C-alpha cells in the first residue's frame, strides 16, 4: 500500500553531540545549471552509462511499485528517487554501498562513475530545458538540497561530493529545537520548486527533535505538445478496463502528424513529441493479453529498445485526458529490490557523518501528472531523512484501454516519468 506518511529515514542507533561543519554561504538547491561554478564540469562520455543505469533503476522500481497497486493507476519519477538515493549512496560503505550500487545499476568504476554520470546528465538536461517557457520549449528543472541538524558533523568527502556533483550543500536547520518550522521550510522549498504540485512532501510526523539530516530532490516539467490537440474535438468515448468494464472518458483527437511509432511482441507504441522535439511521451498499449503481460517485460533492455527504436510515420492519435497524483512509500520496495542492509542495524553510513550508526528507515516519493490538450505538467519529489534510530496513410492509435507511458529525453534515452493508466477518471490512490 502507499501512504502520504512515507519518508526516507536514516536512523542513528546512538546519539552524539558534534560540531557542525560550516555551511557554505549560498541558498540550497537552486535549479541545476550547466554554468554553476560550484559544479564539477560535465564529462559527456559519462552520459551513456548513466542513462543506462537510470533506465535499469526505472524499470526495476516501476515493476516493484506497480505490483503493489494491481489494477490501479501508477505514476512515479525514478529519476528523482535515483538522485536522492545516489546522494545517500555517497555516504555509504561496505555492504550498504555494494547493495545500493546494484539497485541503482551504478556503472563502473564505483561510486565515481555514478556521481559523474548523473552530474553530466543533469547538466545536459539543464542546459537544454531549464530556461524553457513550457510552450515553445519544455521547462524541465531539477533541484537537490541537503538539510542538516545544527550540530551535525558531516564528512568533508560526503559534503564535497554532494556540492560538486549534485549541487546540494549543507543548509543548517534547527531540527532539535524547532522541528515543525524545519519541516515547513523543507516543504515550502519543495512546493516552490514543483509549482505547488507537491505541497507537502513531509507530513506532520516526518521529522522530529531527533532528526539529523534530510536530503531532497525535486523534478518539475511543463511541456506543450508539438502538435496540440483541438479542445473542441475532445469527446467522451468508451475506455475498456482490464477487467472488461467500460467507462466513458474524455478523449483528445489528433494530431494527424508525423511522430514515432513502434511495434513489439504483444504491444505497440507511439512517441508523442513535445514542442522543440527534445522530449516526448512514449505510450505503450498491449496488442494481446492485458497490460500486466507487457509490464512483465519491462526491464532495462526493453526500456532502452523502446525509447531508441521509434520510426517516424503519420499517426492518427486518440488519447484520454487524465490527471493523477501518487504518494508512495518505497522503503519495502527498495529493500526488496536488493538493498536491505541499508535499512537494518548493519547499515554503514560512516562516510556520511561523524555521528555513528545511521540507517535508512523509509523512502518518501510523490508524483503528480496532468495531461490535457495543450501538453503535460508533471512534478515529483523525494526525501531522505536521517534521524536517530484527414487521415493520412499510417497507423491508427486509439488509446481506449489501459496503457503505459514514459516521458523521456529523446537524445539520451533517459526516462523522467513512468506510469500506467488503468482508468483515466481516477485522480489519486483509492
C-alpha positions as a printed NumPy array, in Angstrom:
array([[  0.   ,   0.   ,   0.   ],
       [  1.016,   3.604,  -0.405],
       [  0.822,   6.347,   2.142],
       [  1.343,  10.073,   2.425],
       [  3.21 ,   9.35 ,   5.648],
       [  6.212,   7.947,   3.85 ],
       [  9.695,   9.285,   4.275],
       [ 13.206,   8.073,   3.771],
       [ 14.706,   7.945,   7.226],
       [ 18.207,   7.084,   8.202],
       [ 18.175,   6.308,  11.896],
       [ 21.274,   6.588,  14.09 ],
       [ 21.378,   3.939,  16.776],
       [ 23.372,   6.17 ,  19.122],
       [ 23.202,   9.91 ,  19.643],
       [ 26.2  ,  12.232,  19.571],
       [ 26.616,  15.968,  20.035],
       [ 29.145,  17.082,  17.44 ],
       [ 30.31 ,  20.316,  15.912],
       [ 28.564,  21.095,  12.676],
       [ 30.572,  21.503,   9.524],
       [ 30.475,  25.12 ,   8.365],
       [ 27.726,  25.823,   5.884],
       [ 28.583,  27.465,   2.587],
       [ 27.089,  30.943,   2.16 ],
       [ 24.505,  30.224,  -0.517],
       [ 20.903,  29.076,  -0.651],
       [ 20.482,  25.399,  -1.282],
       [ 19.072,  23.506,  -4.154],
       [ 18.503,  26.171,  -6.746],
       [ 17.597,  24.599, -10.092],
       [ 20.532,  22.812, -11.666],
       [ 22.523,  24.853, -14.131],
       [ 25.238,  23.934, -16.573],
       [ 27.067,  27.163, -15.68 ],
       [ 27.043,  26.75 , -11.871],
       [ 30.653,  27.491, -10.85 ],
       [ 30.36 ,  25.142,  -7.863],
       [ 29.542,  22.123, -10.039],
       [ 32.155,  19.721, -11.349],
       [ 32.393,  20.183, -15.156],
       [ 30.257,  17.649, -17.018],
       [ 32.017,  14.8  , -18.798],
       [ 29.898,  13.895, -21.865],
       [ 31.497,  10.444, -22.036],
       [ 29.773,   9.503, -18.771],
       [ 26.245,  10.205, -20.091],
       [ 25.556,   6.873, -21.92 ],
       [ 26.426,   4.591, -18.952],
       [ 24.489,   6.87 , -16.603],
       [ 21.47 ,   6.801, -18.931],
       [ 21.675,   3.004, -18.978],
       [ 21.766,   2.998, -15.172],
       [ 18.726,   5.279, -14.957],
       [ 16.779,   3.026, -17.323],
       [ 17.662,  -0.053, -15.283],
       [ 16.607,   1.527, -11.988],
       [ 13.486,   2.975, -13.62 ],
       [ 12.335,  -0.413, -14.872],
       [ 13.004,  -2.174, -11.566],
       [ 11.327,   0.479,  -9.421],
       [  8.308,   0.751, -11.698],
       [  7.68 ,  -3.013, -11.764],
       [  8.018,  -3.255,  -8.   ],
       [  5.76 ,  -0.266,  -7.342],
       [  3.187,  -1.374,  -9.913],
       [  2.969,  -4.801,  -8.259],
       [  1.742,  -3.103,  -5.076],
       [ -1.138,  -1.43 ,  -6.959],
       [ -2.612,  -4.21 ,  -9.068],
       [ -5.428,  -2.842, -11.196],
       [ -4.762,   0.788, -10.277],
       [ -3.155,   3.79 , -11.895],
       [  0.543,   4.324, -11.224],
       [  2.967,   7.196, -11.731],
       [  6.493,   7.67 , -10.449],
       [  9.707,   9.509, -11.25 ],
       [ 12.551,   7.054, -10.674],
       [ 14.964,   9.721, -11.898],
       [ 14.08 ,  11.74 ,  -8.785],
       [ 14.296,   8.727,  -6.462],
       [ 17.581,   7.718,  -8.055],
       [ 19.131,  11.129,  -7.465],
       [ 18.065,  11.102,  -3.807],
       [ 19.468,   7.59 ,  -3.35 ],
       [ 22.677,   8.445,  -5.188],
       [ 23.246,  11.348,  -2.799],
       [ 22.656,   8.961,   0.094],
       [ 24.976,   6.397,  -1.501],
       [ 27.769,   8.987,  -1.386],
       [ 27.821,   8.466,   2.392],
       [ 27.554,   4.668,   2.363],
       [ 30.203,   1.997,   2.816],
       [ 30.778,  -1.766,   2.811],
       [ 27.7  ,  -3.936,   2.134],
       [ 25.327,  -0.968,   2.245],
       [ 27.233,   0.693,  -0.596],
       [ 27.502,  -2.509,  -2.641],
       [ 23.764,  -3.187,  -2.416],
       [ 22.843,   0.402,  -3.258],
       [ 25.173,   0.322,  -6.27 ],
       [ 23.475,  -2.849,  -7.502],
       [ 19.955,  -1.426,  -7.059],
       [ 20.966,   1.819,  -8.805],
       [ 22.65 ,  -0.143, -11.629],
       [ 25.693,   2.029, -10.954],
       [ 28.305,   1.874, -13.728],
       [ 31.953,   1.129, -13.043],
       [ 34.181,   2.373, -11.542],
       [ 32.002,   2.693,  -8.477],
       [ 30.991,   5.064,  -6.962],
       [ 32.672,   7.775,  -9.037],
       [ 31.11 ,   6.865, -12.381],
       [ 27.577,   7.202, -10.99 ],
       [ 28.235,  10.618,  -9.464],
       [ 29.989,  11.856, -12.587],
       [ 27.352,  10.441, -14.926],
       [ 24.354,  11.825, -13.069],
       [ 26.093,  15.186, -12.878],
       [ 26.6  ,  15.155, -16.651],
       [ 23.005,  14.096, -17.371],
       [ 21.653,  16.748, -15.012],
       [ 23.749,  19.495, -16.572],
       [ 22.852,  18.349, -20.094],
       [ 19.123,  18.486, -19.314],
       [ 19.526,  21.82 , -17.519],
       [ 21.352,  23.323, -20.472],
       [ 18.533,  22.332, -22.8  ],
       [ 15.397,  22.85 , -20.77 ],
       [ 15.805,  24.859, -17.564],
       [ 15.163,  28.149, -19.401],
       [ 12.244,  26.831, -21.449],
       [  8.932,  28.66 , -21.242],
       [  6.838,  25.472, -21.232],
       [  5.236,  26.448, -24.542],
       [  7.797,  26.842, -27.303],
       [ 10.305,  24.729, -25.38 ],
       [  9.697,  22.439, -22.399],
       [ 10.664,  23.707, -18.983],
       [ 12.395,  20.961, -17.014],
       [ 14.108,  21.755, -13.724],
       [ 15.693,  19.63 , -11.033],
       [ 16.969,  20.669,  -7.625],
       [ 18.799,  18.917,  -4.802],
       [ 19.201,  20.07 ,  -1.217],
       [ 20.847,  18.889,   1.977],
       [ 19.275,  19.935,   5.283],
       [ 21.463,  19.234,   8.309],
       [ 20.924,  19.468,  12.054],
       [ 22.709,  22.459,  13.559],
       [ 25.251,  20.359,  15.46 ],
       [ 25.691,  17.566,  12.916],
       [ 29.214,  16.848,  11.726],
       [ 29.388,  15.949,   8.027],
       [ 32.342,  14.175,   6.48 ],
       [ 34.221,  16.525,   4.094],
       [ 34.208,  13.948,   1.295],
       [ 30.437,  13.489,   1.533],
       [ 29.858,  17.228,   1.654],
       [ 32.124,  17.852,  -1.35 ],
       [ 30.532,  15.092,  -3.447],
       [ 27.047,  16.464,  -2.892],
       [ 28.111,  20.024,  -3.68 ],
       [ 30.209,  19.183,  -6.725],
       [ 28.098,  16.52 ,  -8.42 ],
       [ 24.572,  17.248,  -7.175],
       [ 24.575,  20.973,  -6.401],
       [ 23.468,  20.297,  -2.815],
       [ 25.325,  21.952,   0.068],
       [ 24.529,  21.875,   3.809],
       [ 21.74 ,  24.161,   4.954],
       [ 21.596,  24.056,   8.78 ],
       [ 18.114,  23.884,  10.316],
       [ 17.013,  23.566,  13.921],
       [ 15.526,  20.071,  13.941],
       [ 16.253,  19.71 ,  17.638],
       [ 14.663,  22.97 ,  18.813],
       [ 12.061,  23.698,  16.123],
       [ 11.309,  20.56 ,  14.078],
       [  7.945,  21.817,  12.816],
       [  9.482,  25.009,  11.471],
       [ 12.171,  22.916,   9.765],
       [  9.532,  20.648,   8.214],
       [  7.585,  23.621,   6.905],
       [ 10.76 ,  25.145,   5.472],
       [ 11.57 ,  21.942,   3.593],
       [  8.008,  21.552,   2.321],
       [  7.989,  25.172,   1.151],
       [ 11.254,  24.58 ,  -0.701],
       [  9.751,  21.521,  -2.414],
       [  6.481,  23.293,  -3.219],
       [  8.275,  26.294,  -4.69 ],
       [ 10.306,  24.062,  -6.998],
       [  7.339,  21.985,  -8.168],
       [  4.954,  24.874,  -8.903],
       [  2.963,  23.875,  -5.784],
       [  2.184,  20.449,  -7.271],
       [  3.923,  18.698,  -4.343],
       [  2.803,  20.965,  -1.484],
       [  3.568,  18.655,   1.459],
       [  6.189,  16.024,   0.786],
       [  6.868,  15.606,   4.513],
       [  3.733,  15.012,   6.635],
       [  3.406,  16.248,  10.202],
       [  5.211,  13.296,  11.787],
       [  8.052,  13.077,   9.269],
       [ 10.677,  14.991,  11.237],
       [ 11.215,  15.492,  14.949],
       [ 13.691,  16.724,  17.507],
       [ 15.872,  13.702,  16.797],
       [ 16.113,  14.271,  13.026],
       [ 19.7  ,  14.615,  11.872],
       [ 19.656,  15.025,   8.098],
       [ 17.232,  15.407,   5.195],
       [ 18.188,  15.122,   1.535],
       [ 15.621,  16.283,  -1.002],
       [ 15.225,  16.179,  -4.77 ],
       [ 12.588,  17.75 ,  -6.988],
       [ 11.823,  17.391, -10.693],
       [  9.369,  19.69 , -12.463],
       [  8.153,  19.545, -16.081],
       [  5.91 ,  21.858, -18.054],
       [  5.718,  20.982, -21.748],
       [  3.378,  21.78 , -24.62 ],
       [  2.711,  19.218, -27.325],
       [  4.458,  19.786, -30.628],
       [  1.048,  19.169, -32.195],
       [ -1.576,  20.455, -29.714],
       [ -4.962,  18.775, -29.62 ],
       [ -8.002,  20.853, -30.514],
       [-10.119,  21.236, -27.342],
       [-13.389,  21.334, -29.286],
       [-12.586,  17.937, -30.782],
       [-12.368,  16.256, -27.375],
       [-15.316,  13.945, -26.811],
       [-16.399,  11.277, -24.359],
       [-15.547,   7.832, -25.692],
       [-15.537,   4.317, -24.222],
       [-12.417,   3.107, -22.4  ],
       [-12.208,  -0.611, -21.564],
       [-10.505,  -1.524, -18.314],
       [ -8.588,  -4.774, -17.977],
       [-11.492,  -6.323, -16.052],
       [-13.729,  -5.76 , -19.07 ],
       [-15.796,  -2.93 , -17.624],
       [-16.262,   0.126, -19.811],
       [-16.229,   3.767, -18.704],
       [-16.756,   6.952, -20.697],
       [-13.704,   9.212, -20.61 ],
       [-12.768,  12.498, -22.325],
       [-10.637,  11.564, -25.335],
       [ -8.486,  14.055, -27.233],
       [ -8.391,  13.61 , -31.025],
       [ -5.487,  14.168, -33.389],
       [ -2.904,  15.067, -34.3  ],
       [ -2.548,  13.604, -37.767],
       [  1.139,  14.341, -37.991],
       [  4.454,  12.572, -38.023],
       [  5.607,  11.003, -34.791],
       [  7.389,   7.9  , -33.553],
       [  5.736,   4.509, -33.965],
       [  6.971,   1.053, -32.928],
       [  5.581,  -2.473, -32.701],
       [  6.937,  -5.235, -30.463],
       [  5.991,  -8.689, -29.245],
       [  2.448,  -8.243, -27.934],
       [  2.469,  -4.443, -27.895],
       [  2.698,  -1.314, -29.974],
       [  3.74 ,   2.204, -29.052],
       [  3.596,   5.777, -30.212],
       [  6.048,   8.535, -29.229],
       [  4.213,  11.855, -28.904],
       [  6.686,  14.759, -29.171],
       [  6.657,  17.904, -27.105],
       [  7.489,  21.307, -28.593],
       [ 11.151,  21.524, -29.52 ],
       [ 11.353,  17.768, -30.277],
       [ 13.743,  17.086, -27.389],
       [ 11.251,  15.441, -25.005],
       [  8.427,  13.055, -25.789],
       [  5.849,  10.791, -24.174],
       [  6.015,   7.173, -25.259],
       [  2.64 ,   5.427, -24.91 ],
       [  2.513,   1.618, -24.966],
       [ -0.632,  -0.495, -25.465],
       [ -0.919,  -4.292, -25.497],
       [ -1.999,  -5.956, -28.726],
       [ -2.805,  -9.226, -26.971],
       [ -3.434, -10.067, -23.361],
       [ -3.634,  -7.338, -20.77 ],
       [ -1.296,  -4.588, -19.637],
       [  0.261,  -6.84 , -16.971],
       [  1.664,  -9.012, -19.778],
       [  3.535,  -6.019, -21.17 ],
       [  4.661,  -4.886, -17.718],
       [  6.268,  -8.272, -17.12 ],
       [  8.683,  -7.477, -19.974],
       [  9.727,  -4.068, -18.666],
       [ 13.43 ,  -4.152, -17.877],
       [ 16.468,  -2.051, -18.773],
       [ 16.865,  -3.694, -22.192],
       [ 13.179,  -3.412, -23.079],
       [ 13.052,   0.227, -21.998],
       [ 16.212,   1.069, -23.953],
       [ 14.896,  -0.586, -27.114],
       [ 11.564,   1.205, -26.728],
       [ 12.998,   4.673, -26.272],
       [ 15.535,   4.352, -29.097],
       [ 13.561,   2.251, -31.585],
       [ 10.814,   4.544, -32.846],
       [ 10.432,   5.159, -36.573],
       [  8.677,   8.289, -37.819],
       [  5.332,   7.996, -39.551],
       [  1.926,   9.671, -39.706],
       [ -0.248,   8.596, -36.782],
       [ -3.93 ,   9.162, -36.176],
       [ -3.949,   9.537, -32.408],
       [ -6.714,   9.495, -29.824],
       [ -5.554,   9.918, -26.252],
       [ -7.504,  10.195, -22.973],
       [ -7.125,  13.299, -20.861],
       [ -6.061,  12.489, -17.294],
       [ -4.744,  13.838, -14.002],
       [ -3.223,  11.672, -11.296],
       [ -1.247,  12.   ,  -8.072],
       [  0.506,   9.215,  -6.155],
       [  2.379,   9.498,  -2.858],
       [  4.295,   6.249,  -2.406],
       [  6.142,   4.524,   0.395],
       [  9.215,   2.925,  -1.15 ],
       [ 11.184,   1.565,   1.803],
       [  9.947,  -2.006,   1.494],
       [ 10.136,  -1.817,  -2.301],
       [ 13.796,  -0.766,  -2.297],
       [ 14.69 ,  -3.323,   0.344],
       [ 13.06 ,  -5.984,  -1.799],
       [ 14.985,  -4.811,  -4.861],
       [ 18.225,  -5.727,  -3.146],
       [ 19.39 ,  -3.142,  -0.602],
       [ 18.073,  -4.486,   2.738],
       [ 21.277,  -3.775,   4.668],
       [ 20.794,  -0.01 ,   4.389],
       [ 17.521,  -0.413,   6.312],
       [ 18.998,  -2.614,   9.026],
       [ 21.158,  -2.203,  12.118],
       [ 24.08 ,  -3.43 ,   9.978],
       [ 23.891,  -0.322,   7.759],
       [ 27.121,   1.563,   7.136],
       [ 26.819,   5.305,   6.534],
       [ 30.023,   6.242,   8.309],
       [ 31.188,   8.172,   5.247],
       [ 28.186,  10.496,   5.608],
       [ 28.629,  11.835,   9.116],
       [ 30.796,  11.671,  12.194],
       [ 27.639,  10.637,  14.05 ],
       [ 27.7  ,   6.835,  14.309],
       [ 25.267,   4.084,  13.326],
       [ 22.935,   5.588,  10.748],
       [ 20.395,   3.513,   8.874],
       [ 17.551,   4.157,   6.422],
       [ 14.07 ,   3.805,   7.851],
       [ 11.866,   4.521,   4.822],
       [ 11.642,   6.284,   1.467],
       [  9.207,   9.053,   0.501],
       [  8.254,   9.83 ,  -3.067],
       [  5.323,  11.739,  -4.509],
       [  4.487,  12.328,  -8.166],
       [  1.854,  14.419,  -9.947],
       [  0.907,  14.416, -13.635],
       [ -1.741,  16.253, -15.657],
       [ -2.212,  15.616, -19.393],
       [ -4.571,  17.721, -21.495],
       [ -4.983,  19.186, -24.987],
       [ -2.136,  21.687, -24.518],
       [  0.501,  19.391, -23.062],
       [  1.777,  17.953, -19.798],
       [  2.618,  19.232, -16.334],
       [  4.409,  16.81 , -14.042],
       [  6.288,  17.085, -10.774],
       [  7.988,  14.746,  -8.346],
       [  9.866,  14.964,  -5.075],
       [ 11.879,  12.543,  -2.973],
       [ 13.344,  12.873,   0.511],
       [ 15.979,  11.218,   2.676],
       [ 15.526,  11.773,   6.399],
       [ 18.248,  10.863,   8.859],
       [ 17.301,  10.549,  12.475],
       [ 18.35 ,   8.515,  15.472],
       [ 17.086,   5.09 ,  15.166],
       [ -7.597,  13.694, -42.529],
       [ -6.342,  10.566, -42.068],
       [ -3.043,  10.062, -43.819],
       [ -1.663,   6.642, -44.645],
       [ -0.319,   5.302, -41.376],
       [ -1.384,   3.512, -38.191],
       [ -4.349,   4.452, -36.066],
       [ -3.509,   4.642, -32.384],
       [ -6.705,   4.879, -30.37 ],
       [ -5.833,   4.677, -26.678],
       [ -9.03 ,   3.062, -25.425],
       [ -7.652,   0.535, -22.95 ],
       [ -5.023,   0.542, -20.175],
       [ -1.604,   1.771, -21.253],
       [  1.91 ,   2.589, -20.091],
       [  3.554,   5.961, -20.637],
       [  7.155,   7.147, -20.377],
       [  8.167,  10.818, -20.519],
       [ 11.757,  10.808, -21.713],
       [ 14.617,  12.761, -23.228],
       [ 14.954,  11.534, -26.785],
       [ 18.671,  12.132, -27.315],
       [ 19.9  ,  10.303, -24.197],
       [ 17.044,   7.858, -23.689],
       [ 16.781,   8.99 , -20.067],
       [ 13.28 ,   8.279, -18.695],
       [ 11.945,  11.024, -16.412],
       [  8.407,   9.893, -15.515],
       [  6.86 ,   6.428, -15.927],
       [  3.319,   5.314, -15.246],
       [  0.255,   3.412, -16.305],
       [ -3.375,   4.385, -16.718],
       [ -5.979,   1.754, -15.893],
       [ -8.756,   4.334, -15.587],
       [ -8.337,   7.947, -16.806],
       [-11.122,   9.097, -14.469],
       [ -9.153,   8.172, -11.306],
       [ -7.184,  11.148,  -9.961],
       [ -5.474,   9.633,  -6.904],
       [ -4.975,   6.475,  -4.871],
       [ -8.062,   4.809,  -3.507]])
